[in-house]
Amino acid sequence: AGVDSIEHCNDVTTEVAREMKERGTFRSPTLCALRGITEHPDEVPGYAVKKALDTMEMSRAGMRRALREGVRHVCGTDAGTPFNPHGSAPREIVSMVQWGMTPLRALQAATANGAELLGLTMAGRVQEGAEADLVLYEGNPIEEIERVLSPTLVMRAGDVVAGTTD
């Protein structure tokens, strides 16, 4: 039946990455889930920390292979896992860059690629006639990806929902 996306997708061999690229299957690495557990070892059960640490290196290697083979990514967080609340997409974008993705590709994973995966043809990009959801930052997140952690303005359907236009 085909697979549109694989979430977590930690154990990516070169062969799997090539197959994903050929079929157009998106990869969602959900790095926030692993980091939320490994960065709080005193507050998460030991078995979960061990599993996350064991998975971490496999996931890093899988990320390198997927990027090298040209697999397209989407931004997913697996929100609800320890220390990984809803709204962590900006943290996921930063993590994807820290793990080897270019800032532009990470932003595309969170916008245009995600919209494409969901079949939203008029979302995820800035163009005439598209849905007017925008996020503005002080500075350029392509040059400093951490800027995505502090938006100055958020618009939904053309209306300001956070920040000000001053």
Summary of the structure (lengths in Angstrom):
residues: 166
radius of gyration: 16.7
end to end distance: 50.5
largest distance: 51.2
contacts: 467
relative contact order: 0.13
helix: 43%
strand: 13%
